[in-house]
Amino acid sequence: MVVFKGGQITNMLVDKIKPNPFRDVINIKLALQQPQQLTIQLVDMTGRVELSSNYAGKAGVNKIVLNNLGNLSAGVYFIKIITADTLEQQKLLKIK
């Protein structure tokens, strides 16, 4: 699998981040061309990192679950998925 994004080759394809809006859980489905380390961050609108987790991603489809998020304040967040050569970011809404 080779993914082109903005004319550049990337090793990651983010398939789904759901639900949006979320309450307590975020499910992430992504595909990697090769095994690599992932860092997933949940960042609030002020830029404060509310959650940061590292994962050993495997080649192929990866399913990651972020749970116990019910204590976060309602509002807009950005989820960032970071590898050595890629940053994917998506806006999410947290509801009570």
Salt bridges, closest charged atoms under 4 A:
ASP15 OD2 - LYS29 NZ 3.55
ASP44 OD2 - ARG48 NE 3.91
GLU50 OE2 - ARG48 NH2 2.58
GLU88 OE1 - LYS5 NZ 2.93
